[in-house]
Amino acid sequence: MRDAARAACVSHAFKRSWRCYPNLAFNMITLGIDIESCGEDGIARNFTNKVDHILKNRPCIATKTLEIVFRYYNAKVCNIDSWFQAAVTPGIEELTIELSSKSGRYYNFPWSLLANESGNSIRYLNLARCAFSPTDELCFKSLSRLELSDVAITGDQLGSILHNSFALQRMQLKFCNKIICLKIPFHLQQLRYLDVFDGGSSLRVIEVEAPNLSNFQFMGHRKVHLSFGVGLQFKKFDLYFPGAISYVCADFLSSLRYVEDLSLGSRCEVYAKSLVIFELLILIV
């Protein structure tokens, strides 16, 4: 954005060229906002005015990537919904939204915008610190990578995203504390990587039926029940929660027979860790 502005100042022919740029990244750096120059309310107004101006003067062309990262989100000042209406268009491929507010309230992402052709073209979806609560099944037929961090979403609502995501290859969930049971269905046959970080105590069960999952990582503060489909052969397996070592030794030796990178962590078993891992490796071999 800064380079485009400089080019527009130097050459009259390039004055409006930036308006046709398909990749939009709105954050404090790209918009040139100085945190020390004004208070939080002033930052929110400055950020909002600049984004409003850019989208208002931008013609109706397809957006390929949209990134909005703002730590001073204020619902009374920021016109987030109107930004999405203008920028989330059919053909969009990457969408990154990260919003933080002083009140701690989640922004309710308008999932209906992705219930049409816009959702079909999404390849990468990254949502952080917001609520995503679809009531209908969505069609993300091109989605290959999904990252949700501190998102208010239930297991059933996540299922509405995964229902038609046949191309999904990577999924990462961080601190999505409303999910109690995480189900990874069999039709996700392209899924290779699954990372789950549980910051609360709500997640109880992880059921994986995706047949080609080869990289799995889970970190949590409490034990969860893991259920893996028949025939899964992990290459990388990381597990961190109280009692993880003895849990793996008792239930998952056959799934780890072909593992190339094994990492187990358990604070309550730290003193016996070396001996148990040695015995585990002997049993796997």
C-alpha positions in Angstrom: 0.0 0.0 0.0 2.8 2.4 0.9 4.7 1.6 -2.4 1.5 2.2 -4.4 1.0 5.6 -2.7 4.5 6.6 -3.5 4.1 5.6 -7.2 0.8 7.6 -7.3 2.6 10.7 -6.0 5.4 10.4 -8.6 3.3 9.6 -11.7 -0.1 10.9 -12.6 -0.7 7.7 -14.7 -0.4 5.6 -11.5 -2.7 7.8 -9.4 -5.6 5.4 -9.4 -3.7 2.1 -10.0 -3.8 1.1 -6.3 -7.6 1.0 -6.4 -7.5 -2.1 -8.6 -5.1 -4.0 -6.3 -6.7 -7.4 -5.4 -4.8 -8.1 -2.2 -5.9 -6.0 0.8 -4.0 -6.0 4.1 -5.4 -3.6 6.8 -3.3 -3.4 9.9 -1.5 -0.8 12.0 1.7 -1.0 9.9 0.2 -1.0 6.4 -2.1 2.0 7.3 0.8 3.9 8.9 -1.0 4.5 12.2 1.2 5.6 15.1 0.0 4.1 18.5 1.7 6.9 20.5 0.1 9.7 18.6 -3.4 9.2 20.0 -5.5 7.2 22.5 -7.3 4.0 21.8 -10.5 5.8 20.6 -8.4 8.0 18.3 -6.6 4.9 16.9 -10.0 3.2 16.2 -11.3 6.3 14.4 -8.1 6.7 12.4 -8.1 3.1 11.4 -11.8 3.2 10.5 -11.5 6.4 8.4 -8.6 5.0 6.4 -10.2 1.7 5.6 -13.5 3.4 4.8 -11.7 5.7 2.4 -9.9 2.9 0.6 -13.0 0.8 0.1 -15.1 3.7 -0.9 -12.7 4.7 -3.6 -12.1 1.2 -4.8 -14.1 0.0 -7.8 -16.1 -3.2 -7.7 -13.3 -5.6 -8.6 -12.7 -9.1 -7.2 -10.7 -9.4 -4.0 -8.2 -12.2 -3.8 -6.9 -11.8 -0.3 -8.3 -9.8 2.7 -6.5 -9.3 6.0 -7.9 -7.3 8.8 -5.7 -7.3 12.0 -6.7 -4.7 14.6 -6.1 -4.8 18.4 -8.1 -1.7 19.2 -11.4 -2.8 17.7 -14.4 -0.7 18.9 -17.8 -1.8 17.8 -19.2 1.8 18.1 -16.5 3.2 15.8 -15.4 0.5 13.3 -17.7 -0.4 10.4 -16.6 -4.0 10.1 -19.8 -5.3 8.6 -19.7 -2.8 5.8 -16.0 -3.7 5.1 -16.9 -7.3 4.6 -19.8 -6.4 2.4 -17.5 -4.5 0.1 -14.4 -6.7 0.2 -15.6 -10.3 0.5 -16.6 -11.0 -3.1 -16.9 -14.1 -5.2 -13.4 -15.3 -6.1 -11.8 -14.4 -2.8 -9.1 -17.0 -1.9 -7.6 -16.0 1.5 -9.4 -14.4 4.5 -7.6 -13.4 7.7 -9.6 -11.7 10.5 -8.1 -10.9 13.9 -9.9 -8.5 16.1 -9.3 -7.6 19.8 -11.3 -5.2 21.9 -10.8 -3.7 25.3 -14.2 -4.9 26.5 -13.2 -8.5 25.6 -16.4 -9.0 23.5 -16.2 -11.2 20.4 -17.1 -9.7 17.1 -19.8 -11.9 15.5 -18.4 -12.7 12.1 -21.2 -12.6 9.4 -20.9 -16.2 8.2 -23.7 -15.7 5.7 -21.3 -13.8 3.5 -19.5 -17.1 2.9 -22.7 -19.1 2.3 -22.6 -18.2 -1.4 -20.0 -18.2 -4.2 -17.5 -16.4 -1.9 -17.3 -19.5 0.2 -16.6 -21.8 -2.7 -13.4 -20.0 -3.7 -11.9 -19.7 -0.2 -8.6 -21.6 0.1 -7.3 -20.2 3.4 -9.5 -19.1 6.3 -7.9 -17.7 9.4 -10.2 -16.3 12.2 -9.0 -15.1 15.6 -10.8 -13.6 18.6 -14.3 -13.5 17.1 -17.5 -15.6 17.1 -18.3 -17.8 14.1 -21.8 -19.3 14.6 -23.2 -20.7 11.3 -26.6 -22.2 11.5 -26.4 -23.9 8.1 -23.9 -26.1 6.4 -21.4 -24.1 4.4 -19.7 -25.2 1.2 -16.0 -24.6 1.3 -15.1 -26.9 -1.6 -11.7 -25.2 -2.2 -10.7 -24.8 1.5 -7.3 -26.4 2.0 -6.2 -24.6 5.2 -8.3 -23.7 8.3 -7.0 -21.8 11.4 -9.2 -20.8 14.3 -7.7 -19.1 17.3 -9.8 -18.1 20.3 -12.9 -18.4 18.3 -16.3 -18.9 19.9 -17.5 -21.9 18.0 -19.1 -25.2 19.0 -18.3 -28.7 17.8 -21.5 -28.8 15.7 -20.8 -25.4 14.2 -17.3 -26.5 13.2 -19.0 -29.5 11.7 -21.0 -27.2 9.4 -17.6 -25.9 8.1 -16.1 -29.4 7.6 -19.2 -30.9 6.0 -18.2 -30.0 2.5 -14.5 -29.2 2.9 -13.2 -32.1 0.9 -10.0 -30.4 -0.1 -8.9 -29.6 3.5 -5.3 -30.5 4.1 -4.3 -28.5 7.3 -6.4 -27.6 10.3 -5.3 -25.8 13.5 -7.5 -25.0 16.5 -6.2 -22.8 19.3 -8.2 -22.1 22.5 -11.6 -22.7 20.9 -13.0 -23.4 24.4 -16.7 -24.0 23.4 -15.8 -27.2 21.6 -16.5 -30.2 23.8 -16.2 -33.0 21.2 -14.0 -32.6 18.2 -15.0 -34.8 15.3 -12.9 -35.1 12.2 -15.0 -37.0 9.6 -13.9 -39.7 7.2 -14.6 -37.7 4.1 -11.7 -35.4 4.9 -9.4 -37.7 3.0 -6.9 -34.9 2.0 -6.3 -33.9 5.7 -2.7 -34.5 6.7 -2.1 -32.0 9.6 -4.2 -31.5 12.7 -3.0 -29.3 15.5 -5.2 -28.7 18.6 -4.3 -26.4 21.5 -6.8 -26.4 24.4 -6.4 -23.5 26.8 -9.5 -24.4 28.9 -11.0 -27.5 30.3 -14.0 -28.0 27.9 -12.6 -30.3 25.3 -13.2 -33.9 26.4 -13.1 -36.0 23.2 -11.2 -36.0 19.9 -12.5 -38.5 17.3 -10.5 -38.7 14.1 -11.8 -40.7 11.1 -9.8 -38.9 8.4 -7.9 -41.9 6.9 -4.7 -40.1 5.7 -3.9 -38.0 8.8 -0.1 -38.3 9.3 0.7 -35.3 11.6 -1.1 -34.9 14.9 -0.4 -32.5 17.8 -2.5 -31.9 20.9 -1.6 -29.7 23.9 -3.9 -29.2 26.8 -4.2 -28.9 30.6 -6.3 -32.0 31.1 -6.6 -35.5 29.7 -8.8 -36.0 26.6 -10.1 -39.2 25.2 -8.6 -39.9 21.8 -10.2 -42.1 19.2 -8.4 -42.8 15.9 -9.8 -44.7 12.9 -8.4 -48.0 11.9 -5.3 -48.0 9.8 -4.0 -44.5 10.7 -0.2 -44.4 10.4 1.3 -41.3 12.0 4.6 -39.9 10.9 4.6 -37.1 13.5 2.8 -37.4 16.8 3.0 -34.8 19.6 0.9 -35.2 22.8 1.1 -33.0 25.9 -1.3 -33.3 28.8 -1.2 -34.8 32.3 -0.8 -38.6 32.0 0.0 -38.5 28.3 2.9 -41.0 28.5 1.1 -43.8 30.2 -2.1 -43.1 28.1 -0.1 -43.6 24.9 1.6 -46.7 26.2 -1.7 -48.3 27.0 -3.8 -47.4 24.0 -1.9 -46.2 20.9 1.2 -48.4 20.3 -0.1 -49.8 17.1 -0.9 -46.4 15.6 2.7 -45.2 16.4 4.4 -48.2 14.7 5.6 -46.0 11.7 6.1 -42.8 13.5 9.2 -40.8 12.6 8.9 -37.9 15.1 7.5 -38.7 18.5 7.1 -36.1 21.3 5.3 -36.8 24.6 4.9 -34.4 27.5 3.4 -34.8 30.9 4.2 -32.8 34.0 2.9 -35.4 36.4 5.1 -38.1 34.8 8.3 -36.1 34.4 10.4 -38.2 36.8 9.5 -41.5 34.9 9.6 -39.9 31.5 12.9 -41.2 30.2 12.3 -44.8 31.3 8.7 -44.9 29.9 9.7 -43.5 26.5 12.6 -46.0 26.3 10.1 -48.8 27.0 7.7 -47.3 24.5 10.2 -47.3 21.7 11.1 -50.9 22.4 7.4 -51.9 22.2 6.9 -50.0 19.0 10.0 -51.6 17.3 
